[in-house]
């Protein structure tokens, strides 16, 4: 006879609702992140076009490099910020699911 620890946990209706809401939220967050990344890529592309117009290749290469390096640093910070945000969202969702599982 299986012990309580060995019995498979039955999924309750409220648990399924929570899982469905969590999945929907995850999909929305991921879509927003995707749109944000696409916007960031487009902004970097437009920025590079502006740099090309303002400082054509061959003119002041050190100044051009300084500007490009600064833009890449900014992009890197943006990526790290998004990663931190997603990490926090996943962590919070995990805690919320854990709390709802303990209440059931």
Phi and psi restraints in degrees (range 20) as a CNS / XPLOR table:
assign (resid 1 and name C) (resid 2 and name N)
       (resid 2 and name CA) (resid 2 and name C) 1.0 -69.8 20.0 2
assign (resid 2 and name N) (resid 2 and name CA)
       (resid 2 and name C) (resid 3 and name N) 1.0 144.7 20.0 2
assign (resid 2 and name C) (resid 3 and name N)
       (resid 3 and name CA) (resid 3 and name C) 1.0 -80.2 20.0 2
assign (resid 3 and name N) (resid 3 and name CA)
       (resid 3 and name C) (resid 4 and name N) 1.0 172.3 20.0 2
assign (resid 3 and name C) (resid 4 and name N)
       (resid 4 and name CA) (resid 4 and name C) 1.0 -60.1 20.0 2
assign (resid 4 and name N) (resid 4 and name CA)
       (resid 4 and name C) (resid 5 and name N) 1.0 -35.5 20.0 2
assign (resid 4 and name C) (resid 5 and name N)
       (resid 5 and name CA) (resid 5 and name C) 1.0 -70.6 20.0 2
assign (resid 5 and name N) (resid 5 and name CA)
       (resid 5 and name C) (resid 6 and name N) 1.0 -25.9 20.0 2
assign (resid 5 and name C) (resid 6 and name N)
       (resid 6 and name CA) (resid 6 and name C) 1.0 -89.5 20.0 2
assign (resid 6 and name N) (resid 6 and name CA)
       (resid 6 and name C) (resid 7 and name N) 1.0 -18.1 20.0 2
assign (resid 6 and name C) (resid 7 and name N)
       (resid 7 and name CA) (resid 7 and name C) 1.0 -69.4 20.0 2
assign (resid 7 and name N) (resid 7 and name CA)
       (resid 7 and name C) (resid 8 and name N) 1.0 135.3 20.0 2
assign (resid 7 and name C) (resid 8 and name N)
       (resid 8 and name CA) (resid 8 and name C) 1.0 -66.5 20.0 2
assign (resid 8 and name N) (resid 8 and name CA)
       (resid 8 and name C) (resid 9 and name N) 1.0 140.1 20.0 2
assign (resid 8 and name C) (resid 9 and name N)
       (resid 9 and name CA) (resid 9 and name C) 1.0 -74.7 20.0 2
assign (resid 9 and name N) (resid 9 and name CA)
       (resid 9 and name C) (resid 10 and name N) 1.0 127.9 20.0 2
assign (resid 9 and name C) (resid 10 and name N)
       (resid 10 and name CA) (resid 10 and name C) 1.0 -78.7 20.0 2
assign (resid 10 and name N) (resid 10 and name CA)
       (resid 10 and name C) (resid 11 and name N) 1.0 137.7 20.0 2
assign (resid 10 and name C) (resid 11 and name N)
       (resid 11 and name CA) (resid 11 and name C) 1.0 -83.2 20.0 2
assign (resid 11 and name N) (resid 11 and name CA)
       (resid 11 and name C) (resid 12 and name N) 1.0 120.9 20.0 2
assign (resid 11 and name C) (resid 12 and name N)
       (resid 12 and name CA) (resid 12 and name C) 1.0 -85.1 20.0 2
assign (resid 12 and name N) (resid 12 and name CA)
       (resid 12 and name C) (resid 13 and name N) 1.0 158.6 20.0 2
assign (resid 12 and name C) (resid 13 and name N)
       (resid 13 and name CA) (resid 13 and name C) 1.0 -56.2 20.0 2
assign (resid 13 and name N) (resid 13 and name CA)
       (resid 13 and name C) (resid 14 and name N) 1.0 -43.1 20.0 2
assign (resid 13 and name C) (resid 14 and name N)
       (resid 14 and name CA) (resid 14 and name C) 1.0 -64.9 20.0 2
assign (resid 14 and name N) (resid 14 and name CA)
       (resid 14 and name C) (resid 15 and name N) 1.0 -34.8 20.0 2
assign (resid 14 and name C) (resid 15 and name N)
       (resid 15 and name CA) (resid 15 and name C) 1.0 -64.5 20.0 2
assign (resid 15 and name N) (resid 15 and name CA)
       (resid 15 and name C) (resid 16 and name N) 1.0 -41.8 20.0 2
assign (resid 15 and name C) (resid 16 and name N)
       (resid 16 and name CA) (resid 16 and name C) 1.0 -63.3 20.0 2
assign (resid 16 and name N) (resid 16 and name CA)
       (resid 16 and name C) (resid 17 and name N) 1.0 -40.5 20.0 2
assign (resid 16 and name C) (resid 17 and name N)
       (resid 17 and name CA) (resid 17 and name C) 1.0 -62.6 20.0 2
assign (resid 17 and name N) (resid 17 and name CA)
       (resid 17 and name C) (resid 18 and name N) 1.0 -41.1 20.0 2
assign (resid 17 and name C) (resid 18 and name N)
       (resid 18 and name CA) (resid 18 and name C) 1.0 -64.5 20.0 2
assign (resid 18 and name N) (resid 18 and name CA)
       (resid 18 and name C) (resid 19 and name N) 1.0 -43.9 20.0 2
assign (resid 18 and name C) (resid 19 and name N)
       (resid 19 and name CA) (resid 19 and name C) 1.0 -63.2 20.0 2
assign (resid 19 and name N) (resid 19 and name CA)
       (resid 19 and name C) (resid 20 and name N) 1.0 -42.7 20.0 2
assign (resid 19 and name C) (resid 20 and name N)
       (resid 20 and name CA) (resid 20 and name C) 1.0 -63.9 20.0 2
assign (resid 20 and name N) (resid 20 and name CA)
       (resid 20 and name C) (resid 21 and name N) 1.0 -42.3 20.0 2
assign (resid 20 and name C) (resid 21 and name N)
       (resid 21 and name CA) (resid 21 and name C) 1.0 -65.5 20.0 2
assign (resid 21 and name N) (resid 21 and name CA)
       (resid 21 and name C) (resid 22 and name N) 1.0 -39.5 20.0 2
assign (resid 21 and name C) (resid 22 and name N)
       (resid 22 and name CA) (resid 22 and name C) 1.0 -64.9 20.0 2
assign (resid 22 and name N) (resid 22 and name CA)
       (resid 22 and name C) (resid 23 and name N) 1.0 -42.1 20.0 2
assign (resid 22 and name C) (resid 23 and name N)
       (resid 23 and name CA) (resid 23 and name C) 1.0 -63.3 20.0 2
assign (resid 23 and name N) (resid 23 and name CA)
       (resid 23 and name C) (resid 24 and name N) 1.0 -41.4 20.0 2
assign (resid 23 and name C) (resid 24 and name N)
       (resid 24 and name CA) (resid 24 and name C) 1.0 -63.9 20.0 2
assign (resid 24 and name N) (resid 24 and name CA)
       (resid 24 and name C) (resid 25 and name N) 1.0 -43.5 20.0 2
assign (resid 24 and name C) (resid 25 and name N)
       (resid 25 and name CA) (resid 25 and name C) 1.0 -62.3 20.0 2
assign (resid 25 and name N) (resid 25 and name CA)
       (resid 25 and name C) (resid 26 and name N) 1.0 -43.7 20.0 2
assign (resid 25 and name C) (resid 26 and name N)
       (resid 26 and name CA) (resid 26 and name C) 1.0 -59.2 20.0 2
assign (resid 26 and name N) (resid 26 and name CA)
       (resid 26 and name C) (resid 27 and name N) 1.0 -43.6 20.0 2
assign (resid 26 and name C) (resid 27 and name N)
       (resid 27 and name CA) (resid 27 and name C) 1.0 -62.4 20.0 2
assign (resid 27 and name N) (resid 27 and name CA)
       (resid 27 and name C) (resid 28 and name N) 1.0 -41.7 20.0 2
assign (resid 27 and name C) (resid 28 and name N)
       (resid 28 and name CA) (resid 28 and name C) 1.0 -65.2 20.0 2
assign (resid 28 and name N) (resid 28 and name CA)
       (resid 28 and name C) (resid 29 and name N) 1.0 -43.4 20.0 2
assign (resid 28 and name C) (resid 29 and name N)
       (resid 29 and name CA) (resid 29 and name C) 1.0 -62.3 20.0 2
assign (resid 29 and name N) (resid 29 and name CA)
       (resid 29 and name C) (resid 30 and name N) 1.0 -45.3 20.0 2
assign (resid 29 and name C) (resid 30 and name N)
       (resid 30 and name CA) (resid 30 and name C) 1.0 -63.8 20.0 2
assign (resid 30 and name N) (resid 30 and name CA)
       (resid 30 and name C) (resid 31 and name N) 1.0 -38.2 20.0 2
assign (resid 30 and name C) (resid 31 and name N)
       (resid 31 and name CA) (resid 31 and name C) 1.0 -64.8 20.0 2
assign (resid 31 and name N) (resid 31 and name CA)
       (resid 31 and name C) (resid 32 and name N) 1.0 -41.4 20.0 2
assign (resid 31 and name C) (resid 32 and name N)
       (resid 32 and name CA) (resid 32 and name C) 1.0 -64.4 20.0 2
assign (resid 32 and name N) (resid 32 and name CA)
       (resid 32 and name C) (resid 33 and name N) 1.0 -40.1 20.0 2
assign (resid 32 and name C) (resid 33 and name N)
       (resid 33 and name CA) (resid 33 and name C) 1.0 -64.4 20.0 2
assign (resid 33 and name N) (resid 33 and name CA)
       (resid 33 and name C) (resid 34 and name N) 1.0 -43.1 20.0 2
assign (resid 33 and name C) (resid 34 and name N)
       (resid 34 and name CA) (resid 34 and name C) 1.0 -59.2 20.0 2
assign (resid 34 and name N) (resid 34 and name CA)
       (resid 34 and name C) (resid 35 and name N) 1.0 -47.0 20.0 2
assign (resid 34 and name C) (resid 35 and name N)
       (resid 35 and name CA) (resid 35 and name C) 1.0 -62.7 20.0 2
assign (resid 35 and name N) (resid 35 and name CA)
       (resid 35 and name C) (resid 36 and name N) 1.0 -39.1 20.0 2
assign (resid 35 and name C) (resid 36 and name N)
       (resid 36 and name CA) (resid 36 and name C) 1.0 -64.1 20.0 2
assign (resid 36 and name N) (resid 36 and name CA)
       (resid 36 and name C) (resid 37 and name N) 1.0 -42.6 20.0 2
assign (resid 36 and name C) (resid 37 and name N)
       (resid 37 and name CA) (resid 37 and name C) 1.0 -65.6 20.0 2
assign (resid 37 and name N) (resid 37 and name CA)
       (resid 37 and name C) (resid 38 and name N) 1.0 -41.0 20.0 2
assign (resid 37 and name C) (resid 38 and name N)
       (resid 38 and name CA) (resid 38 and name C) 1.0 -63.3 20.0 2
assign (resid 38 and name N) (resid 38 and name CA)
       (resid 38 and name C) (resid 39 and name N) 1.0 -39.7 20.0 2
assign (resid 38 and name C) (resid 39 and name N)
       (resid 39 and name CA) (resid 39 and name C) 1.0 -64.7 20.0 2
assign (resid 39 and name N) (resid 39 and name CA)
       (resid 39 and name C) (resid 40 and name N) 1.0 -40.4 20.0 2
assign (resid 39 and name C) (resid 40 and name N)
       (resid 40 and name CA) (resid 40 and name C) 1.0 -64.7 20.0 2
assign (resid 40 and name N) (resid 40 and name CA)
       (resid 40 and name C) (resid 41 and name N) 1.0 -41.9 20.0 2
assign (resid 40 and name C) (resid 41 and name N)
       (resid 41 and name CA) (resid 41 and name C) 1.0 -62.8 20.0 2
assign (resid 41 and name N) (resid 41 and name CA)
       (resid 41 and name C) (resid 42 and name N) 1.0 -43.2 20.0 2
assign (resid 41 and name C) (resid 42 and name N)
       (resid 42 and name CA) (resid 42 and name C) 1.0 -63.9 20.0 2
assign (resid 42 and name N) (resid 42 and name CA)
       (resid 42 and name C) (resid 43 and name N) 1.0 -39.7 20.0 2
assign (resid 42 and name C) (resid 43 and name N)
       (resid 43 and name CA) (resid 43 and name C) 1.0 -64.2 20.0 2
assign (resid 43 and name N) (resid 43 and name CA)
       (resid 43 and name C) (resid 44 and name N) 1.0 -41.7 20.0 2
assign (resid 43 and name C) (resid 44 and name N)
       (resid 44 and name CA) (resid 44 and name C) 1.0 -65.0 20.0 2
assign (resid 44 and name N) (resid 44 and name CA)
       (resid 44 and name C) (resid 45 and name N) 1.0 -40.9 20.0 2
assign (resid 44 and name C) (resid 45 and name N)
       (resid 45 and name CA) (resid 45 and name C) 1.0 -61.0 20.0 2
assign (resid 45 and name N) (resid 45 and name CA)
       (resid 45 and name C) (resid 46 and name N) 1.0 -46.5 20.0 2
assign (resid 45 and name C) (resid 46 and name N)
       (resid 46 and name CA) (resid 46 and name C) 1.0 -64.5 20.0 2
assign (resid 46 and name N) (resid 46 and name CA)
       (resid 46 and name C) (resid 47 and name N) 1.0 -38.1 20.0 2
assign (resid 46 and name C) (resid 47 and name N)
       (resid 47 and name CA) (resid 47 and name C) 1.0 -61.2 20.0 2
assign (resid 47 and name N) (resid 47 and name CA)
       (resid 47 and name C) (resid 48 and name N) 1.0 -45.5 20.0 2
assign (resid 47 and name C) (resid 48 and name N)
       (resid 48 and name CA) (resid 48 and name C) 1.0 -63.7 20.0 2
assign (resid 48 and name N) (resid 48 and name CA)
       (resid 48 and name C) (resid 49 and name N) 1.0 -36.5 20.0 2
assign (resid 48 and name C) (resid 49 and name N)
       (resid 49 and name CA) (resid 49 and name C) 1.0 -62.7 20.0 2
assign (resid 49 and name N) (resid 49 and name CA)
       (resid 49 and name C) (resid 50 and name N) 1.0 -41.5 20.0 2
assign (resid 49 and name C) (resid 50 and name N)
       (resid 50 and name CA) (resid 50 and name C) 1.0 -63.9 20.0 2
assign (resid 50 and name N) (resid 50 and name CA)
       (resid 50 and name C) (resid 51 and name N) 1.0 -40.9 20.0 2
assign (resid 50 and name C) (resid 51 and name N)
       (resid 51 and name CA) (resid 51 and name C) 1.0 -63.2 20.0 2
assign (resid 51 and name N) (resid 51 and name CA)
       (resid 51 and name C) (resid 52 and name N) 1.0 -42.7 20.0 2
assign (resid 51 and name C) (resid 52 and name N)
       (resid 52 and name CA) (resid 52 and name C) 1.0 -60.9 20.0 2
assign (resid 52 and name N) (resid 52 and name CA)
       (resid 52 and name C) (resid 53 and name N) 1.0 -38.9 20.0 2
assign (resid 52 and name C) (resid 53 and name N)
       (resid 53 and name CA) (resid 53 and name C) 1.0 -70.7 20.0 2
assign (resid 53 and name N) (resid 53 and name CA)
       (resid 53 and name C) (resid 54 and name N) 1.0 -42.6 20.0 2
assign (resid 53 and name C) (resid 54 and name N)
       (resid 54 and name CA) (resid 54 and name C) 1.0 -75.7 20.0 2
assign (resid 54 and name N) (resid 54 and name CA)
       (resid 54 and name C) (resid 55 and name N) 1.0 -38.4 20.0 2
assign (resid 54 and name C) (resid 55 and name N)
       (resid 55 and name CA) (resid 55 and name C) 1.0 -131.2 20.0 2
assign (resid 55 and name N) (resid 55 and name CA)
       (resid 55 and name C) (resid 56 and name N) 1.0 82.2 20.0 2
assign (resid 55 and name C) (resid 56 and name N)
       (resid 56 and name CA) (resid 56 and name C) 1.0 -57.4 20.0 2
assign (resid 56 and name N) (resid 56 and name CA)
       (resid 56 and name C) (resid 57 and name N) 1.0 154.1 20.0 2
assign (resid 56 and name C) (resid 57 and name N)
       (resid 57 and name CA) (resid 57 and name C) 1.0 -52.8 20.0 2
assign (resid 57 and name N) (resid 57 and name CA)
       (resid 57 and name C) (resid 58 and name N) 1.0 136.1 20.0 2
assign (resid 57 and name C) (resid 58 and name N)
       (resid 58 and name CA) (resid 58 and name C) 1.0 99.8 20.0 2
assign (resid 58 and name N) (resid 58 and name CA)
       (resid 58 and name C) (resid 59 and name N) 1.0 -27.5 20.0 2
assign (resid 58 and name C) (resid 59 and name N)
       (resid 59 and name CA) (resid 59 and name C) 1.0 -91.9 20.0 2
assign (resid 59 and name N) (resid 59 and name CA)
       (resid 59 and name C) (resid 60 and name N) 1.0 124.0 20.0 2
assign (resid 59 and name C) (resid 60 and name N)
       (resid 60 and name CA) (resid 60 and name C) 1.0 44.3 20.0 2
assign (resid 60 and name N) (resid 60 and name CA)
       (resid 60 and name C) (resid 61 and name N) 1.0 64.5 20.0 2
assign (resid 60 and name C) (resid 61 and name N)
       (resid 61 and name CA) (resid 61 and name C) 1.0 -60.9 20.0 2
assign (resid 61 and name N) (resid 61 and name CA)
       (resid 61 and name C) (resid 62 and name N) 1.0 -32.1 20.0 2
assign (resid 61 and name C) (resid 62 and name N)
       (resid 62 and name CA) (resid 62 and name C) 1.0 -69.4 20.0 2
assign (resid 62 and name N) (resid 62 and name CA)
       (resid 62 and name C) (resid 63 and name N) 1.0 -39.1 20.0 2
assign (resid 62 and name C) (resid 63 and name N)
       (resid 63 and name CA) (resid 63 and name C) 1.0 -66.6 20.0 2
assign (resid 63 and name N) (resid 63 and name CA)
       (resid 63 and name C) (resid 64 and name N) 1.0 -42.3 20.0 2
assign (resid 63 and name C) (resid 64 and name N)
       (resid 64 and name CA) (resid 64 and name C) 1.0 -59.5 20.0 2
assign (resid 64 and name N) (resid 64 and name CA)
       (resid 64 and name C) (resid 65 and name N) 1.0 -46.4 20.0 2
assign (resid 64 and name C) (resid 65 and name N)
       (resid 65 and name CA) (resid 65 and name C) 1.0 -63.6 20.0 2
assign (resid 65 and name N) (resid 65 and name CA)
       (resid 65 and name C) (resid 66 and name N) 1.0 -39.4 20.0 2
assign (resid 65 and name C) (resid 66 and name N)
       (resid 66 and name CA) (resid 66 and name C) 1.0 -61.2 20.0 2
assign (resid 66 and name N) (resid 66 and name CA)
       (resid 66 and name C) (resid 67 and name N) 1.0 -43.0 20.0 2
assign (resid 66 and name C) (resid 67 and name N)
       (resid 67 and name CA) (resid 67 and name C) 1.0 -66.9 20.0 2
assign (resid 67 and name N) (resid 67 and name CA)
       (resid 67 and name C) (resid 68 and name N) 1.0 -45.1 20.0 2
assign (resid 67 and name C) (resid 68 and name N)
       (resid 68 and name CA) (resid 68 and name C) 1.0 -63.4 20.0 2
assign (resid 68 and name N) (resid 68 and name CA)
       (resid 68 and name C) (resid 69 and name N) 1.0 -43.5 20.0 2
assign (resid 68 and name C) (resid 69 and name N)
       (resid 69 and name CA) (resid 69 and name C) 1.0 -60.7 20.0 2
assign (resid 69 and name N) (resid 69 and name CA)
       (resid 69 and name C) (resid 70 and name N) 1.0 -40.6 20.0 2
assign (resid 69 and name C) (resid 70 and name N)
       (resid 70 and name CA) (resid 70 and name C) 1.0 -62.9 20.0 2
assign (resid 70 and name N) (resid 70 and name CA)
       (resid 70 and name C) (resid 71 and name N) 1.0 -42.8 20.0 2
assign (resid 70 and name C) (resid 71 and name N)
       (resid 71 and name CA) (resid 71 and name C) 1.0 -64.4 20.0 2
assign (resid 71 and name N) (resid 71 and name CA)
       (resid 71 and name C) (resid 72 and name N) 1.0 -40.6 20.0 2
assign (resid 71 and name C) (resid 72 and name N)
       (resid 72 and name CA) (resid 72 and name C) 1.0 -67.4 20.0 2
assign (resid 72 and name N) (resid 72 and name CA)
       (resid 72 and name C) (resid 73 and name N) 1.0 -36.1 20.0 2
assign (resid 72 and name C) (resid 73 and name N)
       (resid 73 and name CA) (resid 73 and name C) 1.0 -63.7 20.0 2
assign (resid 73 and name N) (resid 73 and name CA)
       (resid 73 and name C) (resid 74 and name N) 1.0 -42.5 20.0 2
assign (resid 73 and name C) (resid 74 and name N)
       (resid 74 and name CA) (resid 74 and name C) 1.0 -62.0 20.0 2
assign (resid 74 and name N) (resid 74 and name CA)
       (resid 74 and name C) (resid 75 and name N) 1.0 -42.7 20.0 2
assign (resid 74 and name C) (resid 75 and name N)
       (resid 75 and name CA) (resid 75 and name C) 1.0 -63.0 20.0 2
assign (resid 75 and name N) (resid 75 and name CA)
       (resid 75 and name C) (resid 76 and name N) 1.0 -39.9 20.0 2
assign (resid 75 and name C) (resid 76 and name N)
       (resid 76 and name CA) (resid 76 and name C) 1.0 -63.3 20.0 2
assign (resid 76 and name N) (resid 76 and name CA)
       (resid 76 and name C) (resid 77 and name N) 1.0 -41.7 20.0 2
assign (resid 76 and name C) (resid 77 and name N)
       (resid 77 and name CA) (resid 77 and name C) 1.0 -63.6 20.0 2
assign (resid 77 and name N) (resid 77 and name CA)
       (resid 77 and name C) (resid 78 and name N) 1.0 -39.1 20.0 2
assign (resid 77 and name C) (resid 78 and name N)
       (resid 78 and name CA) (resid 78 and name C) 1.0 -61.5 20.0 2
assign (resid 78 and name N) (resid 78 and name CA)
       (resid 78 and name C) (resid 79 and name N) 1.0 -45.1 20.0 2
assign (resid 78 and name C) (resid 79 and name N)
       (resid 79 and name CA) (resid 79 and name C) 1.0 -61.7 20.0 2
assign (resid 79 and name N) (resid 79 and name CA)
       (resid 79 and name C) (resid 80 and name N) 1.0 -43.3 20.0 2
assign (resid 79 and name C) (resid 80 and name N)
       (resid 80 and name CA) (resid 80 and name C) 1.0 -65.4 20.0 2
assign (resid 80 and name N) (resid 80 and name CA)
       (resid 80 and name C) (resid 81 and name N) 1.0 -36.9 20.0 2
assign (resid 80 and name C) (resid 81 and name N)
       (resid 81 and name CA) (resid 81 and name C) 1.0 -64.7 20.0 2
assign (resid 81 and name N) (resid 81 and name CA)
       (resid 81 and name C) (resid 82 and name N) 1.0 -43.9 20.0 2
assign (resid 81 and name C) (resid 82 and name N)
       (resid 82 and name CA) (resid 82 and name C) 1.0 -63.4 20.0 2
assign (resid 82 and name N) (resid 82 and name CA)
       (resid 82 and name C) (resid 83 and name N) 1.0 -40.7 20.0 2
assign (resid 82 and name C) (resid 83 and name N)
       (resid 83 and name CA) (resid 83 and name C) 1.0 -62.7 20.0 2
assign (resid 83 and name N) (resid 83 and name CA)
       (resid 83 and name C) (resid 84 and name N) 1.0 -43.8 20.0 2
assign (resid 83 and name C) (resid 84 and name N)
       (resid 84 and name CA) (resid 84 and name C) 1.0 -61.8 20.0 2
assign (resid 84 and name N) (resid 84 and name CA)
       (resid 84 and name C) (resid 85 and name N) 1.0 -41.0 20.0 2
assign (resid 84 and name C) (resid 85 and name N)
       (resid 85 and name CA) (resid 85 and name C) 1.0 -61.0 20.0 2
assign (resid 85 and name N) (resid 85 and name CA)
       (resid 85 and name C) (resid 86 and name N) 1.0 -49.1 20.0 2
assign (resid 85 and name C) (resid 86 and name N)
       (resid 86 and name CA) (resid 86 and name C) 1.0 -62.4 20.0 2
assign (resid 86 and name N) (resid 86 and name CA)
       (resid 86 and name C) (resid 87 and name N) 1.0 -39.4 20.0 2
assign (resid 86 and name C) (resid 87 and name N)
       (resid 87 and name CA) (resid 87 and name C) 1.0 -60.5 20.0 2
assign (resid 87 and name N) (resid 87 and name CA)
       (resid 87 and name C) (resid 88 and name N) 1.0 -43.5 20.0 2
assign (resid 87 and name C) (resid 88 and name N)
       (resid 88 and name CA) (resid 88 and name C) 1.0 -65.8 20.0 2
assign (resid 88 and name N) (resid 88 and name CA)
       (resid 88 and name C) (resid 89 and name N) 1.0 -39.6 20.0 2
assign (resid 88 and name C) (resid 89 and name N)
       (resid 89 and name CA) (resid 89 and name C) 1.0 -63.5 20.0 2
assign (resid 89 and name N) (resid 89 and name CA)
       (resid 89 and name C) (resid 90 and name N) 1.0 -46.4 20.0 2
assign (resid 89 and name C) (resid 90 and name N)
       (resid 90 and name CA) (resid 90 and name C) 1.0 -63.6 20.0 2
assign (resid 90 and name N) (resid 90 and name CA)
       (resid 90 and name C) (resid 91 and name N) 1.0 -43.0 20.0 2
assign (resid 90 and name C) (resid 91 and name N)
       (resid 91 and name CA) (resid 91 and name C) 1.0 -62.2 20.0 2
assign (resid 91 and name N) (resid 91 and name CA)
       (resid 91 and name C) (resid 92 and name N) 1.0 -46.0 20.0 2
assign (resid 91 and name C) (resid 92 and name N)
       (resid 92 and name CA) (resid 92 and name C) 1.0 -63.8 20.0 2
assign (resid 92 and name N) (resid 92 and name CA)
       (resid 92 and name C) (resid 93 and name N) 1.0 -41.4 20.0 2
assign (resid 92 and name C) (resid 93 and name N)
       (resid 93 and name CA) (resid 93 and name C) 1.0 -63.4 20.0 2
assign (resid 93 and name N) (resid 93 and name CA)
       (resid 93 and name C) (resid 94 and name N) 1.0 -40.9 20.0 2
assign (resid 93 and name C) (resid 94 and name N)
       (resid 94 and name CA) (resid 94 and name C) 1.0 -62.1 20.0 2
assign (resid 94 and name N) (resid 94 and name CA)
       (resid 94 and name C) (resid 95 and name N) 1.0 -42.0 20.0 2
assign (resid 94 and name C) (resid 95 and name N)
       (resid 95 and name CA) (resid 95 and name C) 1.0 -65.6 20.0 2
assign (resid 95 and name N) (resid 95 and name CA)
       (resid 95 and name C) (resid 96 and name N) 1.0 -41.7 20.0 2
assign (resid 95 and name C) (resid 96 and name N)
       (resid 96 and name CA) (resid 96 and name C) 1.0 -63.4 20.0 2
assign (resid 96 and name N) (resid 96 and name CA)
       (resid 96 and name C) (resid 97 and name N) 1.0 -42.8 20.0 2
assign (resid 96 and name C) (resid 97 and name N)
       (resid 97 and name CA) (resid 97 and name C) 1.0 -65.9 20.0 2
assign (resid 97 and name N) (resid 97 and name CA)
       (resid 97 and name C) (resid 98 and name N) 1.0 -39.5 20.0 2
assign (resid 97 and name C) (resid 98 and name N)
       (resid 98 and name CA) (resid 98 and name C) 1.0 -63.4 20.0 2
assign (resid 98 and name N) (resid 98 and name CA)
       (resid 98 and name C) (resid 99 and name N) 1.0 -41.2 20.0 2
assign (resid 98 and name C) (resid 99 and name N)
       (resid 99 and name CA) (resid 99 and name C) 1.0 -67.2 20.0 2
assign (resid 99 and name N) (resid 99 and name CA)
       (resid 99 and name C) (resid 100 and name N) 1.0 -41.0 20.0 2
assign (resid 99 and name C) (resid 100 and name N)
       (resid 100 and name CA) (resid 100 and name C) 1.0 -69.2 20.0 2
assign (resid 100 and name N) (resid 100 and name CA)
       (resid 100 and name C) (resid 101 and name N) 1.0 -32.3 20.0 2
assign (resid 100 and name C) (resid 101 and name N)
       (resid 101 and name CA) (resid 101 and name C) 1.0 -68.5 20.0 2
assign (resid 101 and name N) (resid 101 and name CA)
       (resid 101 and name C) (resid 102 and name N) 1.0 -33.5 20.0 2
assign (resid 101 and name C) (resid 102 and name N)
       (resid 102 and name CA) (resid 102 and name C) 1.0 -74.8 20.0 2
assign (resid 102 and name N) (resid 102 and name CA)
       (resid 102 and name C) (resid 103 and name N) 1.0 -28.9 20.0 2
assign (resid 102 and name C) (resid 103 and name N)
       (resid 103 and name CA) (resid 103 and name C) 1.0 -73.8 20.0 2
assign (resid 103 and name N) (resid 103 and name CA)
       (resid 103 and name C) (resid 104 and name N) 1.0 -29.3 20.0 2
